[in-house]
């Protein structure tokens, strides 16, 4: 598991949200009946994460995302969003990091994470 990049703050805005995932899959049997079963014993929890970074922090984050995380294919360690302690997260490719101007020297970074 990869560490969070040094020099980038770990502050997540309060507008960060998460939702419960189903964790089941439905199949239709030959008889026409629907059958549900668990995908696995643990279902990953998706988070919509929003952070405010300086331009210098954004440059560090971008290099870390591309080289260390290999564009989100690897997991990283971060303080647990819903709970205490640390957790393992992965940045989802369905909503990769995107930026928008926040202030004169800051940007708003939004992305989707999945707790492993």
N, C-alpha and C positions, 0 to 999 in steps of 0.2 A: 504494500500500500504506500502511496506517495504522500509526502507531507505537503501541507499548504505552503505556497511560496512565501519566502521570507521577504518582508517589505510591503506586503499587501495586508490591509486590515481585515479583521474577521467580523466586522459589524454588518449584520443583516437587518434591513429595514423591517418595521412592523407590518408592512403590507405583504410580507412573505406569507404564502398560503400553502396548504396541503389538503389532500383529500384521501379518503380511504379507498383502496382498490378492491375490486370484487374478490379476486383470489380463486375464482371458480371458472370452469369452462363447461359449456353445455354441448352435448352430442345428441343427435337423433338416432335412435336405434332402428333396426330394420322393421320392427313392429310399428314404428311411428311415434313411440313414446320418447319424450325428452329425458335425458339423464344428465345430472350435474355431478361434477367431481372437482376436488381441489386441484389446482395447478401444482402447488407444492405446499409444504407445511408452513412456510413463511412467505408472505406476499410483500414485495418491496413497496415502500411508501413514497409516492412522488411529491416533490416540493417545487413550487414556483418561487424562486429566490430573486430578491432585488437587493443590490448593494450600491453604495456611492463610493467611487474611487477617484483619486487624483489621476492626472494624466500619466504621472510616473508610475503609480500603482497599476494602471491599466496596461502599460507597456510590459511590466514584469508579469502580470497575469496572462497576457496574450502569449508571451514567450513560453511560460510554464504550461499553458493549455496546449500549445502546438507541439512542444518538444517533450515535456515530461509526461503529460496525459495522453499524448498522441491523438489530439483532437477529441478527447472525451472517451476513448476506448478503455482507459485504465481508471482505477478507483483512487480516491484520495481520502485522507483523514481530516476531519473537521469537527469542532464541538457540535454535539447533538442539537439539532434545531428544536425538536420536541422532546425534551428530557434533559438529563444531565450526563456528563462524561463526554467521550468522543464516539464518533460513529464513522462508518465507511460509506462514502457517497460516490456516485458516478454522474457525470453531466450527460443528460440525454441528448441524443442527436436529433430528436424530434423538435426540440427547442434549444438550439445551440446558443451560446452567449451572444447577446446583442446589446448595443450601446446607444444612448441618446444623450445629448447635451444637458447637463444639470445646472452648472454654474460656469463662471468664467474659466475655472481651472479644474472642474470636476465633471465626471460623467456618471450616468445612471446605467448600471449593468444589470440586465435581467437574463435569467436562464432557468432551466428545469433540472433539478437534481433528483436522484433516486437513492434512497437509503438502502443499502445492501443488507 
